Amino acid sequence: MRQKIIISTAILLTFSWIGILDYEAKKLKEAVTNLNETVTIQNEVLLQHKATIINTKSDIELFIDIVNEFRNFI
């Protein structure tokens, strides 16, 4: 009888741990998904900043060209 109780308790504990591990695995998967979404958004923002920097650089180069043309004109 005692052996059956020990075996039953071991089985219950095993299934409890399996349930806990399954729950934790789902939470981790959700966290990784959220992290991937965050990284994707940050990459999009960085690309927008890069485009802004490139446009600003082009505007500055154009302004310098205009100033140089004006100097040559004078």
Phi and psi in radians as a Rosetta constraint file:
Dihedral C 1 N 2 CA 2 C 2 CIRCULARHARMONIC -1.082 0.35
Dihedral N 2 CA 2 C 2 N 3 CIRCULARHARMONIC -0.671 0.35
Dihedral C 2 N 3 CA 3 C 3 CIRCULARHARMONIC -1.111 0.35
Dihedral N 3 CA 3 C 3 N 4 CIRCULARHARMONIC -0.681 0.35
Dihedral C 3 N 4 CA 4 C 4 CIRCULARHARMONIC -1.128 0.35
Dihedral N 4 CA 4 C 4 N 5 CIRCULARHARMONIC -0.674 0.35
Dihedral C 4 N 5 CA 5 C 5 CIRCULARHARMONIC -1.134 0.35
Dihedral N 5 CA 5 C 5 N 6 CIRCULARHARMONIC -0.756 0.35
Dihedral C 5 N 6 CA 6 C 6 CIRCULARHARMONIC -1.108 0.35
Dihedral N 6 CA 6 C 6 N 7 CIRCULARHARMONIC -0.779 0.35
Dihedral C 6 N 7 CA 7 C 7 CIRCULARHARMONIC -1.132 0.35
Dihedral N 7 CA 7 C 7 N 8 CIRCULARHARMONIC -0.765 0.35
Dihedral C 7 N 8 CA 8 C 8 CIRCULARHARMONIC -1.079 0.35
Dihedral N 8 CA 8 C 8 N 9 CIRCULARHARMONIC -0.742 0.35
Dihedral C 8 N 9 CA 9 C 9 CIRCULARHARMONIC -1.122 0.35
Dihedral N 9 CA 9 C 9 N 10 CIRCULARHARMONIC -0.734 0.35
Dihedral C 9 N 10 CA 10 C 10 CIRCULARHARMONIC -1.091 0.35
Dihedral N 10 CA 10 C 10 N 11 CIRCULARHARMONIC -0.715 0.35
Dihedral C 10 N 11 CA 11 C 11 CIRCULARHARMONIC -1.145 0.35
Dihedral N 11 CA 11 C 11 N 12 CIRCULARHARMONIC -0.771 0.35
Dihedral C 11 N 12 CA 12 C 12 CIRCULARHARMONIC -1.067 0.35
Dihedral N 12 CA 12 C 12 N 13 CIRCULARHARMONIC -0.780 0.35
Dihedral C 12 N 13 CA 13 C 13 CIRCULARHARMONIC -1.104 0.35
Dihedral N 13 CA 13 C 13 N 14 CIRCULARHARMONIC -0.702 0.35
Dihedral C 13 N 14 CA 14 C 14 CIRCULARHARMONIC -1.066 0.35
Dihedral N 14 CA 14 C 14 N 15 CIRCULARHARMONIC -0.844 0.35
Dihedral C 14 N 15 CA 15 C 15 CIRCULARHARMONIC -1.174 0.35
Dihedral N 15 CA 15 C 15 N 16 CIRCULARHARMONIC -0.567 0.35
Dihedral C 15 N 16 CA 16 C 16 CIRCULARHARMONIC -1.109 0.35
Dihedral N 16 CA 16 C 16 N 17 CIRCULARHARMONIC -0.808 0.35
Dihedral C 16 N 17 CA 17 C 17 CIRCULARHARMONIC -1.122 0.35
Dihedral N 17 CA 17 C 17 N 18 CIRCULARHARMONIC -0.663 0.35
Dihedral C 17 N 18 CA 18 C 18 CIRCULARHARMONIC -1.076 0.35
Dihedral N 18 CA 18 C 18 N 19 CIRCULARHARMONIC -0.742 0.35
Dihedral C 18 N 19 CA 19 C 19 CIRCULARHARMONIC -1.108 0.35
Dihedral N 19 CA 19 C 19 N 20 CIRCULARHARMONIC -0.758 0.35
Dihedral C 19 N 20 CA 20 C 20 CIRCULARHARMONIC -1.113 0.35
Dihedral N 20 CA 20 C 20 N 21 CIRCULARHARMONIC -0.793 0.35
Dihedral C 20 N 21 CA 21 C 21 CIRCULARHARMONIC -1.119 0.35
Dihedral N 21 CA 21 C 21 N 22 CIRCULARHARMONIC -0.660 0.35
Dihedral C 21 N 22 CA 22 C 22 CIRCULARHARMONIC -1.110 0.35
Dihedral N 22 CA 22 C 22 N 23 CIRCULARHARMONIC -0.759 0.35
Dihedral C 22 N 23 CA 23 C 23 CIRCULARHARMONIC -1.079 0.35
Dihedral N 23 CA 23 C 23 N 24 CIRCULARHARMONIC -0.803 0.35
Dihedral C 23 N 24 CA 24 C 24 CIRCULARHARMONIC -1.124 0.35
Dihedral N 24 CA 24 C 24 N 25 CIRCULARHARMONIC -0.655 0.35
Dihedral C 24 N 25 CA 25 C 25 CIRCULARHARMONIC -1.116 0.35
Dihedral N 25 CA 25 C 25 N 26 CIRCULARHARMONIC -0.713 0.35
Dihedral C 25 N 26 CA 26 C 26 CIRCULARHARMONIC -1.133 0.35
Dihedral N 26 CA 26 C 26 N 27 CIRCULARHARMONIC -0.704 0.35
Dihedral C 26 N 27 CA 27 C 27 CIRCULARHARMONIC -1.126 0.35
Dihedral N 27 CA 27 C 27 N 28 CIRCULARHARMONIC -0.737 0.35
Dihedral C 27 N 28 CA 28 C 28 CIRCULARHARMONIC -1.127 0.35
Dihedral N 28 CA 28 C 28 N 29 CIRCULARHARMONIC -0.707 0.35
Dihedral C 28 N 29 CA 29 C 29 CIRCULARHARMONIC -1.088 0.35
Dihedral N 29 CA 29 C 29 N 30 CIRCULARHARMONIC -0.730 0.35
Dihedral C 29 N 30 CA 30 C 30 CIRCULARHARMONIC -1.104 0.35
Dihedral N 30 CA 30 C 30 N 31 CIRCULARHARMONIC -0.725 0.35
Dihedral C 30 N 31 CA 31 C 31 CIRCULARHARMONIC -1.130 0.35
Dihedral N 31 CA 31 C 31 N 32 CIRCULARHARMONIC -0.717 0.35
Dihedral C 31 N 32 CA 32 C 32 CIRCULARHARMONIC -1.145 0.35
Dihedral N 32 CA 32 C 32 N 33 CIRCULARHARMONIC -0.697 0.35
Dihedral C 32 N 33 CA 33 C 33 CIRCULARHARMONIC -1.080 0.35
Dihedral N 33 CA 33 C 33 N 34 CIRCULARHARMONIC -0.784 0.35
Dihedral C 33 N 34 CA 34 C 34 CIRCULARHARMONIC -1.097 0.35
Dihedral N 34 CA 34 C 34 N 35 CIRCULARHARMONIC -0.696 0.35
Dihedral C 34 N 35 CA 35 C 35 CIRCULARHARMONIC -1.130 0.35
Dihedral N 35 CA 35 C 35 N 36 CIRCULARHARMONIC -0.734 0.35
Dihedral C 35 N 36 CA 36 C 36 CIRCULARHARMONIC -1.074 0.35
Dihedral N 36 CA 36 C 36 N 37 CIRCULARHARMONIC -0.717 0.35
Dihedral C 36 N 37 CA 37 C 37 CIRCULARHARMONIC -1.116 0.35
Dihedral N 37 CA 37 C 37 N 38 CIRCULARHARMONIC -0.714 0.35
Dihedral C 37 N 38 CA 38 C 38 CIRCULARHARMONIC -1.100 0.35
Dihedral N 38 CA 38 C 38 N 39 CIRCULARHARMONIC -0.770 0.35
Dihedral C 38 N 39 CA 39 C 39 CIRCULARHARMONIC -1.113 0.35
Dihedral N 39 CA 39 C 39 N 40 CIRCULARHARMONIC -0.708 0.35
Dihedral C 39 N 40 CA 40 C 40 CIRCULARHARMONIC -1.071 0.35
Dihedral N 40 CA 40 C 40 N 41 CIRCULARHARMONIC -0.774 0.35
Dihedral C 40 N 41 CA 41 C 41 CIRCULARHARMONIC -1.108 0.35
Dihedral N 41 CA 41 C 41 N 42 CIRCULARHARMONIC -0.754 0.35
Dihedral C 41 N 42 CA 42 C 42 CIRCULARHARMONIC -1.109 0.35
Dihedral N 42 CA 42 C 42 N 43 CIRCULARHARMONIC -0.671 0.35
Dihedral C 42 N 43 CA 43 C 43 CIRCULARHARMONIC -1.098 0.35
Dihedral N 43 CA 43 C 43 N 44 CIRCULARHARMONIC -0.722 0.35
Dihedral C 43 N 44 CA 44 C 44 CIRCULARHARMONIC -1.099 0.35
Dihedral N 44 CA 44 C 44 N 45 CIRCULARHARMONIC -0.729 0.35
Dihedral C 44 N 45 CA 45 C 45 CIRCULARHARMONIC -1.118 0.35
Dihedral N 45 CA 45 C 45 N 46 CIRCULARHARMONIC -0.747 0.35
Dihedral C 45 N 46 CA 46 C 46 CIRCULARHARMONIC -1.086 0.35
Dihedral N 46 CA 46 C 46 N 47 CIRCULARHARMONIC -0.691 0.35
Dihedral C 46 N 47 CA 47 C 47 CIRCULARHARMONIC -1.115 0.35
Dihedral N 47 CA 47 C 47 N 48 CIRCULARHARMONIC -0.679 0.35
Dihedral C 47 N 48 CA 48 C 48 CIRCULARHARMONIC -1.130 0.35
Dihedral N 48 CA 48 C 48 N 49 CIRCULARHARMONIC -0.732 0.35
Dihedral C 48 N 49 CA 49 C 49 CIRCULARHARMONIC -1.112 0.35
Dihedral N 49 CA 49 C 49 N 50 CIRCULARHARMONIC -0.709 0.35
Dihedral C 49 N 50 CA 50 C 50 CIRCULARHARMONIC -1.082 0.35
Dihedral N 50 CA 50 C 50 N 51 CIRCULARHARMONIC -0.757 0.35
Dihedral C 50 N 51 CA 51 C 51 CIRCULARHARMONIC -1.097 0.35
Dihedral N 51 CA 51 C 51 N 52 CIRCULARHARMONIC -0.700 0.35
Dihedral C 51 N 52 CA 52 C 52 CIRCULARHARMONIC -1.111 0.35
Dihedral N 52 CA 52 C 52 N 53 CIRCULARHARMONIC -0.744 0.35
Dihedral C 52 N 53 CA 53 C 53 CIRCULARHARMONIC -1.111 0.35
Dihedral N 53 CA 53 C 53 N 54 CIRCULARHARMONIC -0.752 0.35
Dihedral C 53 N 54 CA 54 C 54 CIRCULARHARMONIC -1.088 0.35
Dihedral N 54 CA 54 C 54 N 55 CIRCULARHARMONIC -0.764 0.35
Dihedral C 54 N 55 CA 55 C 55 CIRCULARHARMONIC -1.127 0.35
Dihedral N 55 CA 55 C 55 N 56 CIRCULARHARMONIC -0.711 0.35
Dihedral C 55 N 56 CA 56 C 56 CIRCULARHARMONIC -1.116 0.35
Dihedral N 56 CA 56 C 56 N 57 CIRCULARHARMONIC -0.738 0.35
Dihedral C 56 N 57 CA 57 C 57 CIRCULARHARMONIC -1.063 0.35
Dihedral N 57 CA 57 C 57 N 58 CIRCULARHARMONIC -0.767 0.35
Dihedral C 57 N 58 CA 58 C 58 CIRCULARHARMONIC -1.091 0.35
Dihedral N 58 CA 58 C 58 N 59 CIRCULARHARMONIC -0.719 0.35
Dihedral C 58 N 59 CA 59 C 59 CIRCULARHARMONIC -1.102 0.35
Dihedral N 59 CA 59 C 59 N 60 CIRCULARHARMONIC -0.724 0.35
Dihedral C 59 N 60 CA 60 C 60 CIRCULARHARMONIC -1.146 0.35
Dihedral N 60 CA 60 C 60 N 61 CIRCULARHARMONIC -0.760 0.35
Dihedral C 60 N 61 CA 61 C 61 CIRCULARHARMONIC -1.084 0.35
Dihedral N 61 CA 61 C 61 N 62 CIRCULARHARMONIC -0.717 0.35
Dihedral C 61 N 62 CA 62 C 62 CIRCULARHARMONIC -1.110 0.35
Dihedral N 62 CA 62 C 62 N 63 CIRCULARHARMONIC -0.749 0.35
Dihedral C 62 N 63 CA 63 C 63 CIRCULARHARMONIC -1.065 0.35
Dihedral N 63 CA 63 C 63 N 64 CIRCULARHARMONIC -0.746 0.35
Dihedral C 63 N 64 CA 64 C 64 CIRCULARHARMONIC -1.096 0.35
Dihedral N 64 CA 64 C 64 N 65 CIRCULARHARMONIC -0.733 0.35
Dihedral C 64 N 65 CA 65 C 65 CIRCULARHARMONIC -1.063 0.35
Dihedral N 65 CA 65 C 65 N 66 CIRCULARHARMONIC -0.732 0.35
Dihedral C 65 N 66 CA 66 C 66 CIRCULARHARMONIC -1.139 0.35
Dihedral N 66 CA 66 C 66 N 67 CIRCULARHARMONIC -0.758 0.35
Dihedral C 66 N 67 CA 67 C 67 CIRCULARHARMONIC -1.091 0.35
Dihedral N 67 CA 67 C 67 N 68 CIRCULARHARMONIC -0.756 0.35
Dihedral C 67 N 68 CA 68 C 68 CIRCULARHARMONIC -1.119 0.35
Dihedral N 68 CA 68 C 68 N 69 CIRCULARHARMONIC -0.702 0.35
Dihedral C 68 N 69 CA 69 C 69 CIRCULARHARMONIC -1.114 0.35
Dihedral N 69 CA 69 C 69 N 70 CIRCULARHARMONIC -0.700 0.35
Dihedral C 69 N 70 CA 70 C 70 CIRCULARHARMONIC -1.135 0.35
Dihedral N 70 CA 70 C 70 N 71 CIRCULARHARMONIC -0.708 0.35
Dihedral C 70 N 71 CA 71 C 71 CIRCULARHARMONIC -1.101 0.35
Dihedral N 71 CA 71 C 71 N 72 CIRCULARHARMONIC -0.738 0.35
Dihedral C 71 N 72 CA 72 C 72 CIRCULARHARMONIC -1.150 0.35
Dihedral N 72 CA 72 C 72 N 73 CIRCULARHARMONIC -0.586 0.35
Dihedral C 72 N 73 CA 73 C 73 CIRCULARHARMONIC -1.177 0.35
Dihedral N 73 CA 73 C 73 N 74 CIRCULARHARMONIC -0.684 0.35
